């Protein structure tokens, strides 16, 4: 109930008014039956714009931090995501990844749309990063199509760290469904999972026209943060204790 209240009464009309999103390829999203919508992830607002424009309900795998934040803001954010039917995902290790896959498969078994960002985290610089293979595992185990999706302009509308979005044109572009039935039963083959994931990321890249980086976004973020700390340490070295 709260999901549809947000979509049609509270948040949906506001998002359409502010962003005026242009939708392309919506006919590629099936009117019924399970499917995975795999997209790039440029902004916090991505979580709300896609559900606002889709005719069907879509459930996203959202990072667990959205559900565990401190203070009033954290509790409000958690309540919002839970009410909207989003699923928390712990990204801290292999077992956590398996739990996310189980949750995603549960959504697909109910015949619903599952939204996922294969990069695993938001892009911090607007580029498209290497995808994680969980999307391929779910596509094969559930035997469902994958619809690639590109969010264009949301990075400029709400860059990382910015709370209030800018008024900026946004395009949401869907591609033709990708069928991986030829790989059925091969969900334990690492090379197959990598090939499927790369095909999905290439489809997203074609739609978004981003610059592609063949590294995981989380790794690049960590390396850049380490470089920043090292640079700060060089500029402001600790004085020896007398």
PAROVO-723721 format. One record per residue: chain; z, x, y of N, C-alpha, C in turn. Coordinates in nm, 3 decimals. Example, Ala and Ser with C-alpha at 12.3 -4.5 7.8 and 13.67 -1.06 7.14 Angstrom:
<atoms>
  chaine      n_Z      n_X      n_Y     ca_Z     ca_X     ca_Y      c_Z      c_X      c_Y
       A    0.780    1.319   -0.569    0.780    1.230   -0.450    0.780    1.320   -0.330
       A    0.708    1.285   -0.225    0.714    1.367   -0.106    0.787    1.290    0.003
</atoms>
This chain:
<atoms>
  chaine      n_Z      n_X      n_Y     ca_Z     ca_X     ca_Y      c_Z      c_X      c_Y
       A    0.000    0.084   -0.120    0.000    0.000    0.000    0.000    0.088    0.125
       A    0.090    0.188    0.130    0.099    0.274    0.248   -0.029    0.352    0.269
       A   -0.094    0.393    0.158   -0.220    0.467    0.166   -0.324    0.386    0.244
       A   -0.339    0.260    0.209   -0.441    0.177    0.274   -0.399    0.139    0.416
       A   -0.269    0.132    0.441   -0.222    0.107    0.576   -0.260    0.225    0.666
       A   -0.240    0.348    0.615   -0.279    0.466    0.689   -0.430    0.470    0.712
       A   -0.503    0.442    0.606   -0.649    0.455    0.608   -0.715    0.357    0.704
       A   -0.672    0.231    0.701   -0.744    0.128    0.775   -0.675    0.083    0.904
       A   -0.546    0.110    0.919   -0.474    0.056    1.034   -0.420    0.166    1.126
       A   -0.352    0.266    1.068   -0.281    0.364    1.150   -0.364    0.489    1.177
       A   -0.389    0.567    1.074   -0.448    0.700    1.093   -0.600    0.699    1.096
       A   -0.661    0.622    1.006   -0.807    0.621    0.996   -0.877    0.591    1.127
       A   -0.845    0.480    1.194   -0.911    0.449    1.322   -0.889    0.558    1.427
       A   -0.769    0.617    1.429   -0.740    0.722    1.527   -0.826    0.845    1.502
       A   -0.837    0.885    1.374   -0.917    1.002    1.340   -1.064    0.980    1.374
       A   -1.112    0.861    1.347   -1.252    0.831    1.380   -1.275    0.834    1.530
       A   -1.178    0.788    1.605   -1.190    0.786    1.750   -1.188    0.927    1.809
       A   -1.097    1.012    1.760   -1.081    1.146    1.814   -1.195    1.239    1.770
       A   -1.225    1.240    1.640   -1.321    1.336    1.587   -1.463    1.281    1.580
       A   -1.478    1.149    1.575   -1.610    1.086    1.561   -1.693    1.158    1.454
       A   -1.640    1.167    1.331   -1.709    1.246    1.229   -1.845    1.188    1.190
       A   -1.940    1.278    1.173   -2.072    1.238    1.122   -2.072    1.262    0.971
       A   -2.109    1.162    0.895   -2.104    1.171    0.750   -2.245    1.187    0.695
       A   -2.262    1.282    0.606   -2.392    1.305    0.543   -2.375    1.311    0.392
       A   -2.464    1.243    0.320   -2.464    1.250    0.174   -2.357    1.167    0.107
       A   -2.305    1.066    0.176   -2.199    0.984    0.117   -2.245    0.914   -0.010
       A   -2.376    0.894   -0.022   -2.431    0.828   -0.141   -2.411    0.911   -0.268
       A   -2.377    1.037   -0.252   -2.355    1.124   -0.368   -2.217    1.103   -0.431
       A   -2.127    1.037   -0.360   -1.993    1.009   -0.414   -2.002    0.881   -0.497
       A   -1.971    0.887   -0.628   -1.985    0.768   -0.713   -1.896    0.653   -0.666
       A   -1.948    0.532   -0.679   -1.875    0.413   -0.636   -1.758    0.382   -0.729
       A   -1.764    0.431   -0.852   -1.656    0.410   -0.948   -1.656    0.522   -1.050
       A   -1.547    0.530   -1.126   -1.536    0.632   -1.229   -1.479    0.762   -1.176
       A   -1.427    0.845   -1.267   -1.362    0.970   -1.225   -1.462    1.075   -1.178
       A   -1.422    1.153   -1.081   -1.503    1.264   -1.031   -1.413    1.356   -0.949
       A   -1.455    1.480   -0.937   -1.385    1.578   -0.855   -1.466    1.601   -0.728
       A   -1.401    1.592   -0.613   -1.463    1.631   -0.487   -1.405    1.768   -0.449
       A   -1.491    1.870   -0.452   -1.447    2.007   -0.425   -1.502    2.052   -0.291
       A   -1.411    2.089   -0.199   -1.456    2.123   -0.065   -1.399    2.252   -0.012
       A   -1.456    2.297    0.098   -1.396    2.408    0.171   -1.273    2.358    0.246
       A   -1.191    2.451    0.290   -1.064    2.410    0.353   -1.043    2.494    0.478
       A   -1.067    2.432    0.595   -1.062    2.503    0.722   -0.946    2.464    0.811
       A   -0.887    2.347    0.784   -0.789    2.294    0.878   -0.693    2.198    0.809
       A   -0.575    2.184    0.867   -0.478    2.086    0.818   -0.535    1.945    0.824
       A   -0.621    1.921    0.921   -0.678    1.787    0.938   -0.774    1.749    0.826
       A   -0.820    1.847    0.747   -0.909    1.816    0.635   -0.845    1.714    0.540
       A   -0.712    1.725    0.524   -0.641    1.636    0.431   -0.658    1.489    0.469
       A   -0.680    1.462    0.596   -0.682    1.324    0.644   -0.821    1.273    0.676
       A   -0.910    1.364    0.720   -1.044    1.320    0.759   -1.125    1.270    0.640
       A   -1.124    1.344    0.529   -1.203    1.300    0.415   -1.156    1.166    0.359
       A   -1.025    1.147    0.334   -0.980    1.014    0.288   -1.015    0.903    0.387
       A   -1.017    0.936    0.516   -1.044    0.833    0.618   -1.186    0.782    0.611
       A   -1.281    0.867    0.568   -1.421    0.825    0.569   -1.472    0.778    0.433
       A   -1.402    0.814    0.325   -1.446    0.771    0.192   -1.414    0.624    0.169
       A   -1.502    0.556    0.102   -1.478    0.415    0.070   -1.373    0.401   -0.040
       A   -1.366    0.501   -0.128   -1.271    0.498   -0.238   -1.147    0.579   -0.203
       A   -1.040    0.549   -0.274   -0.919    0.630   -0.260   -0.942    0.766   -0.325
       A   -0.890    0.870   -0.262   -0.897    1.004   -0.319   -0.758    1.066   -0.315
       A   -0.720    1.131   -0.424   -0.590    1.197   -0.433   -0.612    1.347   -0.430
       A   -0.541    1.414   -0.341   -0.552    1.559   -0.328   -0.435    1.629   -0.395
       A   -0.464    1.748   -0.445   -0.358    1.839   -0.486   -0.316    1.915   -0.361
       A   -0.195    1.891   -0.312   -0.146    1.952   -0.188   -0.041    2.056   -0.220
       A   -0.034    2.161   -0.139    0.061    2.269   -0.167    0.205    2.216   -0.158
       A    0.289    2.269   -0.246    0.427    2.220   -0.258    0.506    2.237   -0.130
       A    0.467    2.334   -0.046    0.540    2.359    0.078    0.539    2.238    0.170
       A    0.436    2.153    0.158    0.432    2.032    0.240    0.544    1.935    0.202
       A    0.599    1.950    0.083    0.700    1.858    0.032    0.841    1.916    0.041
       A    0.853    2.041    0.082    0.984    2.107    0.078    1.024    2.168    0.211
       A    0.956    2.132    0.319    0.986    2.189    0.449    1.124    2.151    0.498
       A    1.188    2.236    0.578    1.324    2.210    0.627    1.325    2.116    0.748
       A    1.440    2.057    0.773    1.460    1.978    0.894    1.391    1.842    0.893
       A    1.398    1.777    1.007    1.340    1.643    1.020    1.189    1.648    1.002
       A    1.125    1.750    1.062    0.981    1.762    1.048    0.941    1.776    0.902
       A    1.015    1.858    0.827    0.984    1.877    0.685    0.999    1.750    0.605
       A    1.105    1.674    0.634    1.127    1.549    0.561    1.020    1.446    0.594
       A    0.980    1.441    0.720    0.875    1.347    0.760    0.742    1.383    0.696
       A    0.711    1.513    0.692    0.587    1.558    0.630    0.586    1.525    0.482
       A    0.698    1.551    0.413    0.708    1.522    0.270    0.692    1.373    0.244
       A    0.758    1.291    0.325    0.750    1.146    0.307    0.607    1.097    0.328
       A    0.540    1.156    0.426    0.402    1.117    0.454    0.311    1.149    0.336
       A    0.320    1.271    0.284    0.232    1.310    0.174    0.261    1.230    0.048
       A    0.390    1.205    0.021    0.423    1.125   -0.098    0.371    0.982   -0.083
       A    0.389    0.924    0.034    0.345    0.786    0.056    0.194    0.774    0.046
       A    0.124    0.881    0.082   -0.022    0.880    0.076   -0.073    0.912   -0.064
       A    0.019    0.931   -0.160   -0.021    0.952   -0.298   -0.067    1.093   -0.330
       A   -0.033    1.191   -0.246   -0.076    1.328   -0.271    0.020    1.396   -0.369
       A   -0.034    1.492   -0.443    0.042    1.555   -0.551    0.081    1.698   -0.511
       A    0.212    1.732   -0.516    0.253    1.869   -0.482    0.212    1.969   -0.588
       A    0.165    2.085   -0.542    0.123    2.191   -0.633    0.197    2.319   -0.600
       A    0.270    2.372   -0.698    0.338    2.500   -0.683    0.236    2.610   -0.711
       A    0.214    2.699   -0.614    0.110    2.801   -0.627    0.166    2.939   -0.661
       A    0.287    2.943   -0.719    0.357    3.070   -0.734    0.323    3.148   -0.861
       A    0.241    3.094   -0.949    0.211    3.170   -1.069    0.125    3.095   -1.168
       A    0.101    3.156   -1.284    0.012    3.100   -1.385    0.063    2.966   -1.437
       A    0.192    2.958   -1.467    0.247    2.833   -1.518    0.235    2.721   -1.416
       A    0.253    2.757   -1.290    0.238    2.658   -1.183    0.095    2.607   -1.179
       A   -0.002    2.699   -1.201   -0.142    2.659   -1.202   -0.171    2.562   -1.316
       A   -0.110    2.585   -1.432   -0.130    2.494   -1.545   -0.073    2.356   -1.514
       A    0.039    2.351   -1.445    0.099    2.224   -1.407    0.007    2.147   -1.312
       A   -0.056    2.219   -1.220   -0.149    2.156   -1.127   -0.268    2.097   -1.200
       A   -0.316    2.169   -1.300   -0.429    2.120   -1.379   -0.390    1.993   -1.454
       A   -0.269    1.991   -1.510   -0.224    1.870   -1.581   -0.216    1.751   -1.486
       A   -0.165    1.773   -1.366   -0.155    1.665   -1.268   -0.295    1.615   -1.230
       A   -0.386    1.708   -1.208   -0.522    1.670   -1.172   -0.591    1.592   -1.282
       A   -0.572    1.635   -1.405   -0.632    1.563   -1.519   -0.575    1.423   -1.530
       A   -0.448    1.406   -1.497   -0.387    1.273   -1.499   -0.456    1.178   -1.402
       A   -0.491    1.229   -1.283   -0.564    1.147   -1.185   -0.701    1.108   -1.239
       A   -0.770    1.202   -1.298   -0.905    1.177   -1.349   -0.903    1.081   -1.468
       A   -0.801    1.089   -1.551   -0.792    0.998   -1.666   -0.776    0.853   -1.623
       A   -0.725    0.833   -1.502   -0.710    0.697   -1.449   -0.838    0.648   -1.384
       A   -0.944    0.729   -1.392   -1.073    0.687   -1.338   -1.083    0.703   -1.187
       A   -1.000    0.791   -1.129   -0.995    0.804   -0.983   -1.066    0.931   -0.935
       A   -1.078    0.941   -0.802   -1.133    1.061   -0.739   -1.022    1.162   -0.717
       A   -1.050    1.286   -0.751   -0.955    1.395   -0.728   -1.015    1.490   -0.626
       A   -0.941    1.518   -0.519   -0.985    1.615   -0.419   -0.918    1.749   -0.441
       A   -0.996    1.855   -0.431   -0.941    1.987   -0.455   -1.012    2.089   -0.366
       A   -0.937    2.189   -0.322   -0.993    2.300   -0.246   -0.991    2.423   -0.337
       A   -1.104    2.460   -0.395   -1.105    2.571   -0.491   -1.056    2.704   -0.434
       A   -1.064    2.723   -0.302   -1.017    2.849   -0.243   -0.866    2.866   -0.261
       A   -0.795    2.753   -0.278   -0.651    2.760   -0.303   -0.566    2.761   -0.179
       A   -0.626    2.783   -0.063   -0.552    2.787    0.063   -0.651    2.770    0.176
       A   -0.599    2.740    0.295   -0.688    2.728    0.410   -0.748    2.863    0.449
       A   -0.874    2.860    0.491   -0.936    2.980    0.546   -0.871    3.012    0.680
       A   -0.829    3.135    0.699   -0.762    3.175    0.823   -0.859    3.222    0.930
       A   -0.987    3.238    0.892   -1.084    3.291    0.988   -1.216    3.214    0.989
       A   -1.222    3.102    0.919   -1.343    3.020    0.920   -1.445    3.058    0.815
       A   -1.419    3.164    0.738   -1.514    3.204    0.634   -1.481    3.134    0.503
       A   -1.578    3.134    0.410   -1.558    3.074    0.278   -1.522    3.183    0.180
       A   -1.415    3.159    0.103   -1.366    3.261    0.011   -1.389    3.223   -0.136
       A   -1.371    3.319   -0.221   -1.390    3.304   -0.366   -1.304    3.190   -0.420
       A   -1.362    3.110   -0.509   -1.290    2.996   -0.565   -1.211    3.032   -0.689
       A   -1.102    2.960   -0.710   -1.021    2.976   -0.831   -1.075    2.883   -0.939
       A   -1.056    2.922   -1.066   -1.126    2.856   -1.176   -1.062    2.724   -1.221
       A   -0.951    2.684   -1.162   -0.887    2.559   -1.204   -0.980    2.439   -1.193
       A   -1.066    2.437   -1.092   -1.159    2.326   -1.076   -1.255    2.319   -1.194
       A   -1.295    2.435   -1.246   -1.385    2.438   -1.361   -1.315    2.387   -1.488
       A   -1.190    2.427   -1.506   -1.113    2.381   -1.622   -1.103    2.229   -1.623
       A   -1.070    2.171   -1.507   -1.056    2.025   -1.499   -1.189    1.954   -1.520
       A   -1.297    2.009   -1.465   -1.428    1.948   -1.481   -1.470    1.943   -1.627
       A   -1.440    2.050   -1.701   -1.477    2.054   -1.843   -1.386    1.969   -1.929
       A   -1.255    1.978   -1.905   -1.161    1.902   -1.989   -1.176    1.751   -1.968
       A   -1.200    1.710   -1.844   -1.213    1.567   -1.815   -1.356    1.519   -1.830
       A   -1.451    1.614   -1.843   -1.594    1.582   -1.855   -1.638    1.492   -1.739
       A   -1.616    1.541   -1.618   -1.651    1.465   -1.498   -1.741    1.550   -1.408
       A   -1.820    1.485   -1.322   -1.903    1.560   -1.227   -1.819    1.616   -1.114
       A   -1.872    1.718   -1.049   -1.809    1.777   -0.931   -1.901    1.755   -0.812
       A   -1.848    1.690   -0.708   -1.926    1.668   -0.586   -1.884    1.772   -0.483
       A   -1.975    1.863   -0.447   -1.940    1.962   -0.345   -1.933    1.897   -0.207
       A   -1.844    1.946   -0.124   -1.824    1.888    0.009   -1.800    1.999    0.110
       A   -1.860    1.985    0.227   -1.839    2.082    0.334   -1.781    2.013    0.456
       A   -1.668    2.063    0.503   -1.609    2.020    0.629   -1.660    2.117    0.735
       A   -1.726    2.066    0.835   -1.786    2.149    0.938   -1.729    2.111    1.074
       A   -1.672    2.207    1.142   -1.617    2.182    1.275   -1.468    2.161    1.277
       A   -1.404    2.146    1.162   -1.260    2.121    1.162   -1.180    2.247    1.196
       A   -1.238    2.365    1.172   -1.169    2.489    1.210   -1.156    2.496    1.362
       A   -1.263    2.459    1.433   -1.260    2.459    1.578   -1.174    2.344    1.631
       A   -1.172    2.232    1.558   -1.094    2.117    1.602   -0.944    2.141    1.589
       A   -0.906    2.211    1.482   -0.763    2.239    1.462   -0.746    2.371    1.388
       A   -0.752    2.482    1.462   -0.736    2.614    1.398   -0.597    2.629    1.338
       A   -0.580    2.725    1.247   -0.448    2.749    1.187   -0.342    2.771    1.294
       A   -0.228    2.702    1.278   -0.118    2.718    1.371   -0.119    2.623    1.488
       A   -0.230    2.552    1.507   -0.237    2.458    1.619   -0.196    2.319    1.572
       A   -0.102    2.258    1.641   -0.048    2.127    1.600   -0.135    2.013    1.651
       A   -0.168    2.015    1.779   -0.247    1.907    1.838   -0.395    1.945    1.833
       A   -0.479    1.865    1.767   -0.620    1.901    1.752   -0.695    1.898    1.884
       A   -0.803    1.977    1.890   -0.897    1.969    2.000   -0.996    1.857    1.973
       A   -1.055    1.804    2.077   -1.163    1.707    2.059   -1.291    1.788    2.034
       A   -1.338    1.783    1.911   -1.452    1.864    1.871   -1.533    1.788    1.766
       A   -1.665    1.791    1.773   -1.745    1.717    1.674   -1.725    1.772    1.533
       A   -1.719    1.682    1.438   -1.696    1.719    1.298   -1.805    1.656    1.211
       A   -1.853    1.733    1.115   -1.950    1.683    1.017   -1.887    1.696    0.879
       A   -1.895    1.591    0.799   -1.849    1.594    0.660   -1.972    1.571    0.574
       A   -2.008    1.672    0.497   -2.135    1.671    0.424   -2.110    1.681    0.273
       A   -2.161    1.583    0.199   -2.148    1.582    0.053   -2.281    1.620   -0.012
       A   -2.271    1.698   -0.119   -2.391    1.738   -0.192   -2.408    1.658   -0.320
       A   -2.518    1.682   -0.389   -2.545    1.613   -0.515   -2.441    1.653   -0.620
       A   -2.401    1.558   -0.705   -2.303    1.589   -0.810   -2.352    1.701   -0.901
       A   -2.261    1.788   -0.937   -2.291    1.897   -1.030   -2.244    1.858   -1.169
       A   -2.333    1.869   -1.267   -2.303    1.830   -1.404   -2.286    1.956   -1.489
       A   -2.169    1.969   -1.549   -2.141    2.086   -1.632   -2.123    2.050   -1.779
       A   -2.180    1.937   -1.819   -2.163    1.892   -1.958   -2.221    1.992   -2.058
       A   -2.312    2.077   -2.012   -2.370    2.177   -2.103   -2.266    2.279   -2.149
       A   -2.153    2.283   -2.081   -2.047    2.377   -2.116   -1.930    2.310   -2.187
       A   -1.947    2.185   -2.229   -1.837    2.111   -2.292   -1.778    2.189   -2.410
       A   -1.646    2.197   -2.414   -1.577    2.268   -2.521   -1.558    2.415   -2.496
       A   -1.601    2.463   -2.378   -1.593    2.606   -2.348   -1.493    2.635   -2.237
       A   -1.395    2.544   -2.222   -1.301    2.560   -2.111   -1.206    2.678   -2.126
       A   -1.209    2.746   -2.240   -1.125    2.865   -2.260   -1.203    2.994   -2.245
       A   -1.332    2.981   -2.215   -1.417    3.099   -2.197   -1.413    3.144   -2.051
       A   -1.353    3.258   -2.025   -1.336    3.304   -1.887   -1.468    3.321   -1.813
       A   -1.568    3.374   -1.881   -1.697    3.396   -1.816   -1.761    3.263   -1.776
       A   -1.744    3.162   -1.861   -1.800    3.030   -1.832   -1.729    2.968   -1.711
       A   -1.596    2.976   -1.711   -1.519    2.920   -1.600   -1.556    2.988   -1.468
       A   -1.576    3.120   -1.473   -1.614    3.192   -1.352   -1.752    3.148   -1.304
       A   -1.845    3.132   -1.399   -1.982    3.093   -1.364   -1.984    2.952   -1.302
       A   -1.906    2.860   -1.359   -1.901    2.723   -1.306   -1.841    2.724   -1.166
       A   -1.731    2.796   -1.150   -1.665    2.801   -1.019   -1.757    2.861   -0.914
       A   -1.829    2.967   -0.950   -1.921    3.030   -0.855   -2.035    2.935   -0.819
       A   -2.080    2.856   -0.915   -2.186    2.757   -0.885   -2.135    2.652   -0.787
       A   -2.010    2.609   -0.806   -1.949    2.511   -0.714   -1.937    2.571   -0.575
       A   -1.890    2.696   -0.567   -1.873    2.760   -0.437   -2.007    2.783   -0.368
       A   -2.109    2.812   -0.445   -2.242    2.831   -0.386   -2.294    2.699   -0.328
       A   -2.267    2.589   -0.399   -2.308    2.458   -0.348   -2.235    2.426   -0.217
       A   -2.105    2.457   -0.211   -2.028    2.436   -0.088   -2.083    2.524    0.024
       A   -2.113    2.650   -0.010   -2.168    2.745    0.088   -2.300    2.696    0.145
       A   -2.386    2.642    0.059   -2.516    2.590    0.103   -2.498    2.475    0.202
       A   -2.397    2.391    0.176   -2.371    2.277    0.264   -2.307    2.319    0.395
       A   -2.215    2.414    0.388   -2.135    2.451    0.506   -2.199    2.559    0.593
       A   -2.283    2.644    0.530   -2.348    2.756    0.598   -2.245    2.854    0.656
       A   -2.131    2.867    0.589   -2.031    2.964    0.630   -2.069    3.104    0.583
       A   -2.000    3.203    0.638   -2.008    3.337    0.583   -1.922    3.341    0.457
       A   -1.972    3.403    0.350   -1.898    3.405    0.223   -1.832    3.541    0.202
       A   -1.709    3.535    0.150   -1.633    3.656    0.117   -1.598    3.650   -0.031
       A   -1.641    3.748   -0.109   -1.619    3.747   -0.253   -1.482    3.805   -0.288
       A   -1.380    3.750   -0.224   -1.241    3.782   -0.250   -1.159    3.656   -0.234
       A   -1.040    3.654   -0.298   -0.953    3.538   -0.281   -0.891    3.541   -0.142
       A   -0.887    3.424   -0.079   -0.836    3.414    0.057   -0.691    3.463    0.066
       A   -0.610    3.428   -0.032   -0.469    3.467   -0.029   -0.454    3.620   -0.031
       A   -0.542    3.687   -0.105   -0.536    3.834   -0.112   -0.574    3.894    0.022
       A   -0.680    3.841    0.083   -0.723    3.893    0.213   -0.615    3.869    0.319
       A   -0.556    3.750    0.317   -0.447    3.721    0.411   -0.333    3.821    0.396
       A   -0.294    3.847    0.272   -0.183    3.939    0.246   -0.217    4.080    0.293
       A   -0.341    4.125    0.267   -0.383    4.259    0.310   -0.383    4.270    0.461
       A   -0.433    4.168    0.530   -0.437    4.172    0.676   -0.297    4.168    0.735
       A   -0.207    4.091    0.673   -0.069    4.087    0.721   -0.001    4.223    0.703
       A   -0.030    4.289    0.590    0.027    4.422    0.566   -0.026    4.523    0.669
       A   -0.154    4.513    0.702   -0.213    4.602    0.801   -0.149    4.580    0.939
       A   -0.125    4.453    0.972   -0.061    4.422    1.100    0.080    4.479    1.107
       A    0.154    4.468    0.996    0.290    4.525    0.994    0.286    4.676    1.008
       A    0.189    4.739    0.939    0.178    4.884    0.946    0.140    4.927    1.088
       A    0.049    4.853    1.151    0.008    4.886    1.288    0.125    4.870    1.384
       A    0.204    4.767    1.366    0.321    4.745    1.451    0.423    4.858    1.432
       A    0.438    4.902    1.306    0.532    5.010    1.279    0.488    5.141    1.344
       A    0.355    5.163    1.350    0.304    5.284    1.415    0.325    5.280    1.566
       A    0.308    5.160    1.624    0.324    5.146    1.768    0.470    5.148    1.811
       A    0.554    5.090    1.726    0.696    5.079    1.760    0.780    5.136    1.648
       A    0.776    5.268    1.629    0.853    5.329    1.519    1.002    5.314    1.543
       A    1.074    5.307    1.434    1.221    5.296    1.445    1.280    5.429    1.492
       A    1.369    5.420    1.586    1.435    5.539    1.634    1.543    5.583    1.536
       A    1.554    5.712    1.509    1.658    5.758    1.415    1.797    5.733    1.472
       A    1.887    5.696    1.384    2.026    5.674    1.425    2.093    5.808    1.456
       A    2.163    5.815    1.566    2.231    5.938    1.604    2.368    5.946    1.537
</atoms>
